[in-house]
Amino acid sequence: MRYFQPERALICREIREERRRELDVVLSQLPQRRADRLPAPPLSLEAQFQRTIVNMREDVQRAKDARSTHILRWLRS
């Protein structure tokens, strides 16, 4: 039995090191996972204003496209 002790110790040490590396990987991912679960920070007033302007422009463009499509259909008929 003494003959296999060094090999057994080497295997145990390698397993321990491998588990320690896996634990390091998991622990390094924890902050990112926690940050992903947090709600998004509120937008600043300026960012909210810019987003509102972009949304309004998109709405106006959609309305223009719908109206021009309707007019084109009417002209074709």
BELLINFEN-V289633 format. One record per residue. N is the residue number from 1. OMEGA is omega in whole degrees, 0 to 359 (NA if undefined). Layout:
n/omega
N/OMEGA
N/OMEGA
This chain:
n/omega
1/180
2/181
3/183
4/182
5/180
6/179
7/179
8/178
9/179
10/178
11/179
12/180
13/179
14/178
15/178
16/180
17/178
18/178
19/179
20/177
21/178
22/178
23/178
24/179
25/181
26/181
27/179
28/180
29/183
30/181
31/180
32/179
33/178
34/179
35/179
36/181
37/181
38/176
39/180
40/179
41/181
42/180
43/176
44/181
45/179
46/179
47/178
48/180
49/179
50/180
51/178
52/179
53/179
54/179
55/179
56/179
57/178
58/178
59/180
60/180
61/177
62/179
63/178
64/180
65/180
66/180
67/181
68/176
69/179
70/180
71/179
72/176
73/181
74/181
75/180
76/183
77/NA
